[in-house]
């Protein structure tokens, strides 16, 4: 061995030691590289899985938002239809009640005291009528009443307010948040 040392010298022995150390480091590095490649592969798989899960979550949220939008639009259409029906029904009721009140007012105006006293009036127009009898007690009872045109106006306004109250109640019963009627 001492002969080998003489041939190689101190520098040769140091070169061999360094070469052996570098070889050992190379083997260790190769092992580390394999280890980190497998780790990197696992991390890459985890990353791909997370990206796929994120994409699925985003798709689910978009689908849920689209479904909620469609449900909201259907609900808006339902509420609008209910409100249109209420408006139409209220308007029809109002017009019918006004027509009935006006017809009744016309018929009551046509029943003047002379018409009540003369059952045959309305037959021949050329016959003279008897004058209307004095109102007496009937007139006294009607003193605090409104004149006929004002009575009709008050009745019309009362009908209008009554129908408005019914309309408000019906509109308040419409539930904008319910899914079905």
PyMOL commands that set and color helices and strands:
alter all, ss='L'
color gray80, all
select helices_A, chain A and resi 2-110+113-117+137-141+148-173
alter helices_A, ss='H'
color red, helices_A
deselect
rebuild
show_as cartoon
